[in-house]
Amino acid sequence: MRVGVAGLGHWGPNLARNFAELAELAWLCDSDPERKDVASRYPQARFTQSFDELLGDPELDAVIVATPVPTHFDLARRALEAGKHVLVEKPPAMRGHEMEELVALAQERDLVLMPGHLLLYHPGVRRLQEMIAAGELGDVLCIYGNRQNLGIIRSNENALWSLGVHDLSVILYLLDEEPETAIALGRDFLTEGVEDVVFCYLRFPSGRIAHMHLSWLDPHKMRKITVVGTEKMVVFDDMELERKVTVYEKAPWRPSDRYGEWQTRTGDIFSPRIAPDEPLKLECREFLRLIGGEGDRRKVAEDGARVVRALDLLTKSLRGS
Ligand SMILES: NC(=O)c1ccc[n+]([C@@H]2O[C@H](COP(=O)([O-])OP(=O)(O)OC[C@H]3O[C@@H](n4cnc5c(N)ncnc54)[C@H](O)[C@@H]3O)[C@@H](O)[C@H]2O)c1
């Protein structure tokens, strides 16, 4: 499998490192010639400043897009049109209809279109999904995400698109449904038009609800997702080194001898062992597996589309339209 990575800024070199291990890293591309220094680590790969030159290689199977968000849609579309499988950093597009176009193009040409939703490959998030699917939590009632920190203060993407895309991808993956209501409130305190503090509320057709607090103006550094079920509650905390997942045997309980009255039940609190595998490596492996014909490539692309649709709805709400 011959792979090319476009965008060698902060994140792209991580993708290059993984694909150099897992496949044949054939091309490295960045419009900035200064990034050629990354290419010097991979003598087997050719460096180019031109995305078209990379696409022009008929032997190239797949393209990884790790450029700034506003360029994703255009580069992913061109790569699909050139017949390449595409792994594109999140979010692959900034509008629902653009994402639909990418999904349609990938399906028409039977190509893989995988959004780089890193957390979906995190062994801790996988564990959460397994627990939910096995019914261990009872019925899931609500999920909420906290993604807060002081910095990095961005000036081109707001907190919803920059931070919220992570939580949203996990929430939709865990609940496996699309929100019917999406409300977002926030403010652009530092840069006009770029919201740095955003609160989101989602309600799903099943009646389950979700919330996200997204901010880079906050004293806490939090990367946390909490799932509340009728039998158990679980927290995925990505700031923890060892206890990434904590299960609380806490639940509402209605004893039969006190009809109608709710009490709470509290049992053990424990942390299952979570494999320390690098989520990015698992994500890259999954991309290669999909190209190899394993897994469900259509679903991966469609799951990406529902994240962009939800972001679109939340943006409309945020802007009051
Ligand atoms: N999954 C994650 O956890 C995660 C983490 C960090 C960044 N990202 C994503 O990775 C992407 C890149 O982020 P970053 O922080 O590395 O950005 P960055 O600005 O550091 O790097 C982007 C690079 O792309 C290059 N570039 C821009 N337009 C190009 C084009 N048309 N062709 C070729 N190269 C081009 C720039 O010169 C730059 O070197 C973003 O989409 C970001 O959201 C994902």
The ligand as a Gaussian input file, in Angstrom:
#p B3LYP/6-31G(d) Opt

LIG

0 1
 N       -6.763000      14.179000      15.541000
 C       -6.124000      14.986000      16.354000
 O       -6.051000      14.767000      17.548000
 C       -5.469000      16.211000      15.795000
 C       -4.503000      16.898000      16.526000
 C       -3.918000      18.029000      15.963000
 C       -4.314000      18.446000      14.713000
 N       -5.266000      17.748000      14.037000
 C       -5.722000      18.197000      12.715000
 O       -4.658000      18.108000      11.793000
 C       -4.765000      19.160000      10.839000
 C       -3.492000      19.942000      10.801000
 O       -3.284000      20.559000      12.048000
 P       -1.869000      21.138000      12.468000
 O       -1.991000      21.571000      13.875000
 O       -0.784000      20.155000      12.090000
 O       -1.777000      22.418000      11.507000
 P       -0.478000      23.198000      11.039000
 O       -0.919000      24.541000      10.611000
 O        0.613000      23.069000      12.056000
 O        0.014000      22.387000       9.754000
 C       -0.678000      22.386000       8.532000
 C        0.349000      22.243000       7.393000
 O       -0.375000      22.125000       6.173000
 C        0.343000      22.849000       5.169000
 N       -0.577000      23.171000       4.068000
 C       -1.559000      24.106000       4.034000
 N       -2.220000      24.063000       2.858000
 C       -1.645000      23.076000       2.129000
 C       -1.888000      22.529000       0.836000
 N       -2.869000      23.017000       0.063000
 N       -1.112000      21.505000       0.393000
 C       -0.114000      21.030000       1.167000
 N        0.163000      21.508000       2.410000
 C       -0.597000      22.502000       2.886000
 C        0.886000      24.058000       5.906000
 O        1.997000      24.621000       5.223000
 C        1.273000      23.454000       7.256000
 O        2.621000      23.018000       7.277000
 C       -5.986000      19.996000      11.263000
 O       -7.088000      19.555000      10.535000
 C       -6.177000      19.646000      12.704000
 O       -7.542000      19.736000      13.083000
 C       -5.816000      16.641000      14.546000

